[in-house]
Amino acid sequence: MEQTSWATPPEDISTAIVAVKKKLRAQIGDVNALFARIEAALEIEVADIVATKERGEDVWPVIQFSDIAAGTVSKQQLDLIHRRGCAVVRGQVPVETATAWDRSLVDYVDSNDFEKKYRGPADDFFGTLAASRPEIYPIYWSAAQMEARQHANTATVQSFLNAQWKNESQGTVWFDPDQDSMYPDRIRRRPPGVTSQGLGAHTDSGSVERWLTPAYQEVFSTLFHGDFDSYDPWDAAHRTEVDEYPSSTMCSVFRSFQGWLALSEMQHDQGVLHVVPAPSAMAYLLIRPLLEDVPEDSLCGAAQGKALGVNEQWHPLLMKAVSGIPDVQPGDSVWWHSDLIHSVAPVTDQEGWGNVIYIPAAPMCEKNARYAANVAERFRLGESPTDFPQEDYEVEWPNRFAEAQLNEIGARALGLRGAVR
């Protein structure tokens, strides 16, 4: 079975960190001056975010799907998406469609006695949930999930979001904004009454890799040469060439946006997603470990095989900007730039359900096409995708989504029958 390529971690991470910090400091020159410029720029962003919340306004841009479909999203809204790095799309699918998918998922897991067969969390993503009542369900091939992934409205939103990126630079076209590669992920079903500790602030798609691997050094080359003014978090240059070190948190594709589709109504104060809505905050994360108050073998807590954590100790300015999504309805979708710091707030005795299908935007490129070919094989077999623990619950489930049910969007995404190249 063909696998996507993974980066090989150094034998001694601590020694590699010491060496790369020495190299980067030499390239940058005056690290303190660079960080001061980054901090000053982010202080302006953070102040605006705090003031927006104090006025009772939504920090997250809210876009109507009808405007995306009609091409009538305003320049002001587009500028805000670029500034915040996130968006809520209202009405991506009708409420009736989303709630029908929600019911369908219940029927799918119940008809296959999933809770009796569930063996408990197979990775750290699940936290300490009781084995008999999962919150994140390790299933991938239900009709609801596949229909949502290959829905025409999903493809429209993904194309719109991909178009916010600079996909052509340095003489290279990095990805096709109008074709997704259908990255399969799990579902969340969080019932009323749940008490959850949430999920701490972090970013995905690499931790120590962002400093140690050559491709990431190319992605952040301007920063690592002391030029913050030229840094563009929306330039896709070299991002499709990045490979992560093997771990339970790695991702084998380039995601322009992470995202999910709401299957239930969710109130903003009921343990929902929060972000630091400033894509340029990555500059702060990358340069902060080079300051003198950080131990030489430390990247402010970044560790191989773990998400890149963000905290009050090393990143107090950024933590002031943490902002939650507004209330959402079934059929709304939520999206955030792949560099964005995000977390899930804790909740006590949750009111209502908290059900979502995780669907990112993963535009087609050489890297994503390799993984899509692997996904197609897993899909046919009903096995777990290779980026996730190999639990393979659905192999014998007779009512999982079949290849014959793929529409043109799904077939193109997976490179299967009738795929248009």
N, C-alpha and C positions, 0 to 999 in steps of 0.2 A: 504493500500500500504506500503510495507516494505521500511523504510528509513535507510540510513546509520547512524551510531552513530555520534553525535556531542558532542564536549566538552562543559561543562557548565562553563561559565565565572564567576569569583568571583563577589560578589555583589559590592564590592568597589575595582576597578582596582588600584587606586592610593595606597591604603593600601597594596594590594597584591604586587605591584611593590617594595615598600619600604622593605617589608619582604623578598622577593626573592633576592633582591640585598644584604641584610645583610647576607643571607644564602650563596650566591655564593662567596662573599668576604671571608667568613670564610673558605669555601672549598678551595679556590684558594690560600689564603695566601697573597703573594706579587703580588697584581693586577698590579701595575705599571711595575714590571719586566716582567710579562707575556705580557702585552700590548706592551712593548718595543720590545720583541722578535717577536711578530706578525707584528708590524710595520716595523721592520728591514727586515723581509722576504718579505713583500709586497712592500717595497721600491725597492727591486731587481726586482720583477715582473713588477712594474709600469715603472721602468726605461727601461726595455727590451721592453715593449709595446710602449712606447714613441719613443724609438730608431727605432723600426720596422716601425712605421708610418713615421718617418722622412726620412727613406730610401725609402719610397714609396712602401713598401711591404704590403701584406695583413696580418693584425693581425689575422683575422679569418682563421682557417684551412679550406682548400678547398679540398674536397674529390670527386673523380669521382664515380658515382654509379656503373659503370662497375667494378671498383676495389673492392667495397664492395661485389658485387655479386660473383666475382671471388676469393675473399679471398686474394687479393693482396695489400691491404692497408699496406703501409710500417710501420715499427716500429717507424720511425721518425714522421710520420703523427699521429700514435696512441699516441705517447708521447706528441705531440703538442695538441691533443684533450684533454688529461688529464690536461695539463698545462693551456690551455685557457678555457676549459669547454664549448666550442661551436664549431660549424662546419657548413659549407655550403656544401650541397651535390649536385653536378652538375648532371643534367639529371636523376633525380629520376624517372620521367616519360617523354616520348617524348614530345617535344614542341606541336605537333599536338594534343596530348591527353589533355594537360593542357588548350590549347586555346579552344578546344571543350567543356571542362567543364565550362570554362568562359562563352561561348555563351549559354550553357545549363542553367546556373544560371540566366542569363538575361531573358531567355524564361520562366523560372520557376516563378520568381517574377512578371514578366509582365503579364503572363497568369492568375495569381491569383489576379491582381490589388493590389499588395502589397502596393504601395505608397499611394493609396487612403485609404487603411485600416490602415496604420501605425499610431500608436497613440503617437509616440514620444519616447524618451529614457526613459527606465524604471529603469535604474541604473546609477551610476556615471561613469561607463566604457564608456558610450556614450559621456560624456562631454556636450558641449553646441551646438551640431549639430542641424540644423533646422529639425523640425519634418517631413517635407515633403521630405527631402533628407538625409536619414541615411547614415552613413559611415560604421558602424558595423551593419550588418543585423542580427536580431534575428531569423534566420531560421536555421534548423538543419537537415532536412530530405529530402533534394533534392537528385536527382540521382547523381549529380556531387559530393556532399559531401560524400555520402555513397560509391560511387565507388572509390573515392580517399582513404577513410579510409580502405576499404577492398581490395585494390589493392595489388597484390603480392609484388611489389617493395616497397610499403610502409612498409609492414610487414618485408621485408628483412632489410630495414634501421633501423626500430625500434629494431629488434633483435641485429643488429650490435651495436647500441648505448647502449642498455641495457647491452650488454656484457662488456662495459667499466666499469661498476659498479662491486663491490664486492657483489654479491647477496647471498653469504653464509658466515656467520661468527657467532661467539659465539654459535656454534653448531646448528644454525638455517638456513634453506633456506628461504630467505625473499621474493623472487618472482621468477616467471618463465620468463626468459629473452626472450623466443621464442614464447610467446603468449601474444598479446596485449588485453586489455579489452575495446578498442574502446571508448574513452572518447569523446563525441560529443561536439563540440563548434561551434561558429558562423563563418561568413565570413566577410571579409572586401572588400568593393568596393569603392575606392577613385578615383574620376574622375579627368581628367586634369583640371587645373585652380584653384584647391582648395587651400585655405590658411588654414593651420592647426597649432595650438599651440603645437601640439605634446603631449607627455606624459612624466612626470617627472621620474627620476631614482627611481627604487624601486625593491623589490623582492616580489614574491607571496608566497602562501602556508603558511600563518601565519605571524602575526606581533608580538603582545605581547605574543602570544602562545609560541614563541620560547624560552622565558624565564620562563613562568608561568606554562606550562603543564608538567606533569611527563614524558610523552613519548618524548617530545622534549628535556627535561633535560637528558634523556637517549641517544638520538641521539648525543647530544653535550657534553656527559659526560666527555670526555678527556679535553676539553677546560674548562669546568666548575669545573674541579679539577686541573687546572693550567698546563696541559700537552699539549702544542701546538705541540710538536714534534711528538706525536702519533696521532694527529688529521688527519683523512682521509675523505675529503669531498666526496669520491667515495665509502665509506662503507655504505651499505643500512641498517645496523643494526638499528632496531626500527623505521625506517622511515615509514614502512607500518603499524605501530601501532598509528601513529599520527592522532589526530582529531583536527579540528579547531573550534573556536567559531562561532556560526551561524551569517552570514552576507551576504551581496550581493557580497563579494569578495572571499568567501571561496571556497575551492576545496575539494571534497569528496574522491579523489583518490590520490595515490602516483604516481607522474609523474617523471620519471627518467630524461626526457628532455621535455621542452616545445618546440613547433615548429609550423611551417606553411609551406604550399606548395604554391609557386608562380604561379599565373595564368596569369600574365602579366610581361612584361619587367619592371624592376625598376632600376633606376640609384642610385648610392650610396649617392648622395647629394640631393635626393628628399624625405625628410621626412621619412627615413627608420629606422629600428631597430638598436639600439646601445646597447652595453653591457660593463660592466667592466669585461674583459675576464680573471678572476682569481677566481676559485671556493673557494680558501682559504680566499677570502675577507670576507666570512661570519664570520670568526673568529674575524676580526676587528669589524664588526657590533655588534657582541654579547658581546665583552668585553669592547668596548668603553663606554657604559653607566655606567660601574662600576667605572670609574675614578672620582676623587673628584670634577671636574669642572662641573659635570652634576647634576642637582637638584635630590634630593633623590627620588621623585615620578615620575621621568622621565626616559624613555628608548630612549633618543635622538629623541623624536618625534613619536615613535611607538604608535599607538592607536588601540584600539579594533575596528574591522570592517573595517579597512583601510589597504591598502597594506603597507608594511614596506618601508618607504621612506628613501632615501639616499640624502645627500645634502652637500654643501660646509661648512656649519657651523660645523657639527660634523664629517664629513668624507672627508676632503679636499684632502688627499692623493689619495683616491679611485677615486675621480672625475677627476683626471689627466689622468686616464687610459680609460675613456669612448671611445669606438671604434665602428664605424658603419660597417655594412655588405658591402661587395663588390657589384658591379653590379650583378643582377641576371636576369635569363631568365625564361620564362614559363617552368614549369617542374622541376626547381631547388627547393630544400627545405632548410630551415634554422632551426637550432636546438640550444638550449642552456640549460645547466644544471639547474635543478630546483631551486638551490640556487643562481643562477647568478643574479647580479644587471643588470637591463635592462631598457631601455627607448625608446621613439620614438622621433626623432628629429623634430623640427618645419619645416614647408615649406611654402613658399609664391609662389602662382601661379604655382602649381605643373605641371611639364612636364610629360605627359603620365599618364596612369592608374597605380593604386597601389592596385591590387586585389590578395587576398590570401584566402586559406582555412586553418583555424587553426586546426592542427592535432598534438597532443603531442605523446610521448611514455609513455604509462601507463601500465606497465607489469602486468600480472595477479598475484594476491595475494589474500588473504582472503578479505582484505578491498576492493580492486578493484572489486572482484567478486560480493560483495554485491551491489556495485553501478551499476555494469553492469546489474544485474537483474532488478534494478529499471529503468535503461536506456531502457532495452528491452520493458518494459511495456509502457514507454513514446513513444518509437518508434512506437509501434503498434497503439497507439492512436493519434499520430501526435502532441503530446504535447511537451512543452519546457522541457528540462531536469531539474531536481530539483536543480542543482547548479546555475540555471539562473532564472531571473524573469519569472513568469508564464504568459507569453504573449500568447502562444498557437495559433499563427497565422495559423499554418498549419493543424489544426484539420480537416477542411473541404476541404482542397486542394486535388483534385482528382488525381493529377499527382505526389504526393510525392512518394518516394521510398517505395516499398512494401516488406514484409517479403519474398515473393517468389523469390525476386531478390537477396537475400543474397547468396553469395558463401560460400565455406567452411570456409574461413578466417573470414568472417563476422558472420556466425552462431556460430563459436567457441567463438568469442569475446563476443557475447551477450548471450551465453548459450542457444541458440535456436536450432531448429530442426537439428538433426544429429551432435550435438556438440560432439567433441572428448575430453574426459577428461583424 
